[in-house]
Amino acid sequence: MNETDILLIYPQLGSFDELVRDIPLSLIYAATDSVKQGFDVKILDLRLHPDDWKNEIDCYMKKGCSLVGLSVMTGNPIATSLKISNYIKTHYNTPIVWGGPHPTILPEQTLENENIDYVIRDWGSESLCQLIQHIKGVSGDIGSILGLGYKENNKIILNSTRCSFEMLDFHDLPYHLVNITGSNYNRLNNGEIIFPVFTAVGCPYKCTFCMSPAVYKKIKGKKWIPYETDFVLDHIEYLMKKYDFQRLQIYDDDSFVDINRMYNLLNEYVRRGFHEKLKLDFRGARINELDRMDNEFLNLMVKANVDLLAIGVESGSDEILKKMNKGITVKQTIRVNKKLAMFTSLKPHYNIFCGVPGETIKSLIETKNLILELLKDNPNCYLGVGADWKPYPGSVMTEKAVDEYDLSLPDNLKDWAAIDSFDAKKLVHPWYTKEMNNMIKLLQIAGQALDNKIKEFRKDMGFILGNFIYFLSILYKPILLLRLKYNFTSILIEYDLKNYLFQSIGKLMVRVKTISSVFKTR
């Protein structure tokens, strides 16, 4: 019976797990040094086992395990991670370490939980390896492990943190620890693997709503560092030889800080012929950077088979954008959108959120007006009007909300789990009026039903379910446009219906596909 040295667990994120399952890259990176040093590391993605997760954990734990690690984001993942930690501690009493964004910002509060023995802040590959060496008796100096937090004699101790990015060689990344198939990792159950790759680390901007400035503050030197072009392209070629995937997502916080560098990278990407086999998405794009791109650059992106650009628009109010320290204007957003409309194969996905400290009904209406103008100028664009602003720990905006608006932050892990987009009760902050709250609800509905997402993804949802939802959207769209035109936000019964539908759609898709497969086999 072989004992596992480290079991790394990716917790369930929420109801959208059936719709969006990306490769658990954070655990692959975290495992790198431990695997390189010869430790037996396993990765268990519980999004693939929502109903029998305890049995999956038992399969590993009964054989013996020295350390369990979880990657934890703020919101619903905290709730599932607490359940997992409690189960393991109750049945096996194995040491547990939490890493990821939330314990990085709030290590002391995380360690106050009786089921968590350690936290690793920031980048954890080397630190995790040193921790398992300590637990296995290979090394005894726990106080020298950078980024580690632990308990000693009922006292919480936080070691010094890292002052540089952890930039790993792709040859060392243990992708083999994850069963990367189209059935496991895809969007909308369409079987299309989206492979994430970094071309740079960090972000030079200081948006007040983001926790990254707090995380990167300790970095000595530049806050954004690109990988060498050949290194990035060799990584992509390495993955293409090992895996059959159709879409590549550039996973950087920001990819276009250095426009010339990305121009050269895309040129070489095309020269190597990658564009003939892969669609290309960018997770981090900014309006001010897109505004600097000329037609030659955009034509190159078209040639490189770029499909989706996730762009942070955030708000339609210049006043709110200043509060966000976003460094863009509404006029810039409109100008960029018109420019992108000329390149129809480039699909901009505009991320917008509402309810920040200082938001008013006036600024919300300005955001509504921008949404309508973006769609009018570019019917090809997607709208990502997400949930209410969330007070992420460590962000400047969260601190301001506490100081200026008497916002009360959670004082324990369980309450932080309620800060979520889809699986928690809707947030209502102290500065909200009823009119504001209803307008935010309406804008969130618009973000799902106003653009062409449902039309274009209905095939992925299956013939019956996809066409049913598309038919509902056609019927509702005129009503939605009237509501938006006249700012009529009363009696929003469709808001609860929308939430129920999107929380259930993943399970419905699985059931419909299962029923269809049964009929096909008969």
N, C-alpha and C positions, 0 to 999 in steps of 0.2 A: 504494500500500500504506500504510494508515493505522496508525501506531504507537499502542498503548495506553499511556497514562501510568501507570495503576495497575491491576494485575490482583489483585483480592481473592479469595482462595480459602477456601472452607469445607471442611475436611478430612472424611474419613469418620470417624464416631465409633465404630463397632463393629458387631457383628452385629445390633443392634436398629435399624439404619438402614432396614431393609425394613419395620419395624413402626411406627416413630415418626419422621416427618420434619416438623419444624416449619420455618416460614419463617426463613431466616438473618438474623434481625433485627440481630444484632451487626454484620454487614458493611454492612447498609443504613445504620445509624447512623454507622458509621465513615466511610462514603463521602460523607456529607452536605456537608461544607464543600468538599471537593475538587470535587464536581460543581457546587456553587454557584459556584465560582471558575472554572469552564469547563474543567476537566481531563477528559480522556477516561478514565472509570473503568468497568471491567467486573467483574462478580461471577460466579465459577465455583463452583458447588456440586457437589463431587465425590461427595456421597452419591447423586447422580443418575447417576453414571458409575463404579460400583465396579470394573468390569472393564477399561474403556478409558480410565482417567483420564490416562494419559500422552498418548494421542492428543488428548484434550480440551485439555490444557495446551499441546501442540504447536501446535494451531490458533491460539492467541493469541500464543504466544511467537515463532513464525516470522514473524509480521507486525511484530514489534518490541514491546518492553515496557520501560519505564523502571524500574518497581518492582513487586515482588510482595509482597503482604501475606497473612498467615494468622492466623485467629482460633483460639487454642489453649487448651483446657481441660486440667486435670490428668488423667492416665490415658491410655487408648488413643489419644485424638486426638494426643498427643505422638508416638506411634510413626508414625502415618500422616503427620503434618506433617513429621517428620524425613525420611521417604521422599520426600515431595514436594519439600522443600527441597534434598535431595541431588540429585534428578533435575534440577531447574532449574539448580542451580549447576554440575553436571557438563556439561550440554548447552548452557547459555546464559549462565551466569555473570552473571545479573541480580541486582542488590541485593535482599535479602530482609529484610522486617520482620515480626516476630511481635508480636501483641497478644493481649489476652484475659486471663483469670484467672491462668494459670500464669506467664507472663513478667512480669505485674504484681507478683507476690509474689517471684519469684526471677529478677530481671533479669540479675544478674551470671552466674549459672550458665547461663542461657539463652544469653547472649552468648559464653560460652566455646566453644560449638559453632561449628565453622569455617564452617558453611553459613548462619549467621544474622548479618546485618550490623547490624541495628537491632532494638530493642524499643521499644514504646510502652506505657507503664504507664497504668492507669486508663482514662479516657475519651479516645478517640483521634481524633475527627473533625477538630478544629482542628490537632492535632499532625501527623496524617497529611498534611493539606493543606500545612502548612509544610515537611514533609519532602520532598514531591514538588517544592515550589517550590525547595528547596535543591538537589535532584538535577538539576532542569532549569535551574539557574543563575539563577532569578528572585530568590532570596534566598540570601545566603551565610552568615548568622549561625546556624549549626547549634546553637551553645551556648545560644541563647535559646528553643529549642523545648521547652516544658514536657512532662515525662513521657518524653522521648526518652532512650534509652540507645544508645551506639554505641562503636566501637573507633577509637582514634587512636594510631598508632605502637605497636601491640600492647598498648595500655592500654585498659581498659574505663572509659568515662566515662558517668556518670548525671547528667542534668540535673535541676533541681528539678522536683517534681511539682505537679500542680494541687491547689488548696486549696478547690475548689468543684465541685459537680456540673455536668456538661455537659447543659443542658436545651435541647433543640433544638425549633424550630418544626416541627410536622408537615407544613406546606406545603412545607418544604425537603427532607423525607425522600425519597430517590430510590428509591421502591418499584419504579419501572420497570426497574431494573437486574436484577430477579429475575423469572423467568417463573412467576408465582404462579397455579398451576392445581391442581385437585383431584387430578390424577394425580401431580403433583410433590410436593405437601405435604399430608399427611393422616396419620391414625392407622389402623393395621391395613389399609391399602390400601382404605379405604372411600370414598375420593373426597371426604370432608368436610374442607374447608379450615378450620383453626382459626387465626383471625387474632389475633396478640398485640398488645396495646396497654398502654402504661403510663398509670396515673393518678397515680403518685407515684414518686419516686426515693429510694433509700437505705433504711435500717432503723435504728431507735433502740435495738434490743436488742443484747446482747453475749453471745450464745451461744458457749461456749468451743470448740465443734466447727466453727464457721463461720469462713471467712476474711474475711467482710465487715467485722467490727469492725476488722481490721488495715487494710483498704482505706479504710474511712471515717474512720479515726482522724485522717487529715490534713485532713479537711474542717473548715473554720472555721464555727462556728455549728451549726445543727440538722442532725442526721444523717438526718432524714426530711423531705422536702419534697414536698407535694402540688401537682399542677397545678390550675389553676382549673377548676371544674366545667364551665363552658361550653367551655373549651379541649378538655377530654377528650371531651365529647359532640360537638363540632364535628369532632374528629378521627375519631370513629366514623362520623359521617354522611358525611364526606369519603371514607372507605374503602368504605362501602356503595354510594356512587355509582360508584366505580371498579372494584369487584370483586364477584364473586358468591360469597359465603361464607355458611356456615350457623351458625358457632360463633365466639364471641368469647372470648378468654382474657385476663383481666386479669393482666398479667405482673409486677406489682410484687413486690418482696421481701416487702412487707407492705402490705395494702390497708386494714386496719381500725384503724389507729392512732387515727384520729379518727372515732369511730362516727357522730357527727352529720353530719360532712362526707360520709361514704359514704351515709348515709340520704338526704341531700338529692340526692346524685348519682344514686342509684337511682330516686328519685321523678321526677327530670327525665328520666332514661333511659326510664322508662315513659311519661311525658307525651309524649315525642317518638315513641313507638310502636316503638322498637327491639326491645322484648320480643316483638313479634308476628312478627319475622323471624329473630331470633337466639337461640340458646342461649348461656348465659353461664357461664363457668368462672372460678374464682379460684385463682391459683397460690400466693398467699401468705395463709394464714389461721392464726391462733393460737388455742389453746384459751382463754387468758385473755381474749382479745377477744370470742370467741364466747360466753363465759360472761357477758359484760356485755349481750348482746343480748336484748331482750324479744321477746315473741310478735309484737308489731307490726312489729318490724324483720325478723324471720324471715318473716312473711307477705308483707312487701314483697319480699324476695328471691324468694319463690315467684312472686309476681306478675311480677317482672322476668325470669322464666324462667331463674333460676340453676339449673344442673344439677349441677356438680361443685365441691366445695370441697376443695382440697389442704391438709391440716391437719397440722402438725408435732406429733405425739404423742411420738415419739422413743423412749420407754422406758416400761415399766410399773413401774419402781422409783423411788420418791421420792429415794432416795439417789443414784442415777445422774442423775436430773433436776437435783439440786443441783450435781453435778459439771459438768453441762452449762450451768449458770447459765440454765436454760430459763425460770424464773419461773412454772412451773405445777406442779400436783400431780396425782397419779393420781385422786384424788377429783374434781377439776375435770373431768378427761377423761371420767370415767364420767358425771358430771352433764350435761356438754355433749352427749355421745352420746345420752343418754336424751331430751334436749330436741330434738335434731335428728331423732330417730326419729319424732316427732310430725308432722314435715313430710316426707312420703315422697318428694316430688319433689326434695328437696335430698339429694344423694348425697355424704356425707363420704368422702374418701380419706385414710386415716390413715397418714402416713409414719412408719415405725419403723426403727431400725437398731440393731445389736448389736455388742458387742465393744469398747466404749470403754475407755480406761485406768481400771482400778478395777472393771471388770465382774467378776461372780462367777457361779457356777452358780445361786446364790440369786436374784440380780437377774434373770437370764435366765428363771428359772421365774416370777418376778413378772411379767415381760413376757408370757410365755405365758398366764398367768392373765388378764391384762388383755385380750389378744387374744380369748380365748374369751368374756369378759364383754361386750366390745364387740359381737361378733357376736350374742350371745344377746339383748342389749338392742335392737340395731338390725340386723336381718338385711339391711338395705339398704346397709350400709356396705361400703366396699372396704378391703382391707388392703394396705399397701405396705411389706412387710417386705423391705427391700433387702439389699444385701451388708454385709459386715463394715465396721465403722468404718474410714474411710480417713484417714490422717494428712495432711490438706490442709496445704500449706505456709502458714505465717503464722498458723494458728489457735493459740489459747492451749492447747487440749487436746493438740495435736501437740508443743508445747514441753514440756508437762508429761510426756508419754509419753517424751520423750527424757531429761529430767532425772530422773524418778522410776522409770522402768521400763526404762531402757537401750535404748530403741527406736533402731535405726539407720535414719536417713533416707537416701534415694538421694543420691548426690553427682554425678549426671549426668542428662541428660534421658532417655536410654534407659531407665534404671531407674525413673524416675518414671512411665513408661508402664505399668509393671506394677501401679500402684495403680489398679485398675479394678474395675468392678462385675461384668461378665459375661465379658469377653474375656481375662482374665488368670487365673493360678493363684490359687486361693482364699488369701486372706490368713490368716496364723496369727501373731498377735502374741505377744511374749514372755510376757505374763501369761495366755495361754490354757492351760487344761488340755485333755486329750483329751475329757473330759466336756463342757466348755464348747463346744469346737469342734463337737462333734456336735449339741449343743442348738441352736447357731446355724444349723447346716445344716437342722435340722428346722423351725425357725421360718421360714427362708427358703422352704422348701417350702410351709409353711402360708400364707405371703403370696401364693403363686400359686394354691393349690388349695382353700383353705378357704372363701373368700367366693364370690360369684356372678359374678365377672368372666368366667370361661370360658363360663358359661351365656349371659350377656348379650352377649358379643362373638363367639359362635360363627358368627353370620351373616356377620360381617365377614371371618372366616377362610375363607369358602367352605363350601358345603354338605357336601362330603366331608370335608375336613380339619377343619372346625369341629366337626362331629358326632362325628368320630373322637376328637378330643381331649376333647370334652365327655363321651363315653362312658367314656374312660379315667379322667377325674376322678371320675365317679360311682362307678366300681369302687374307686377308691383312697381316697375320702373316709372311709369307715368305718375303714380301716386307719390313716389319718392321725389321726383322732380318738382312736383307742385309743393310739397312740404318744404323743399329747399328754397324754392323761389320766394315763398311768402314767410319763411322762417316759422312754419307751423309745426310745433314740437309737442303739442298736447296729445293725449291718448295714444301713446306709442306702444300699442300692444305688439307690434311687429318686432320690437327690440327683444323681448323675451323669447319670441318665436325664433328669431335669428340666433340667439345664444343656444337655445336647445338644439337647433338644426346643426350648428357647427360643432357643438360638443358631441353630437351623436353620429355625425356623418361618417366618421372613420369606421365605427362599428357597423353601421348600415352597409357601407361599401364591402366590408369583409363578408357580411351575411349574404348580400346579393350575389357576390362572386362565388361564394360557396354553393348557393342554391343553383346558380347557372352551371357550375362545373358538374354538379350531380346530374342535371338534366342532360348535359353533353355526354356523360358516360353511359347513359341508358340507351 
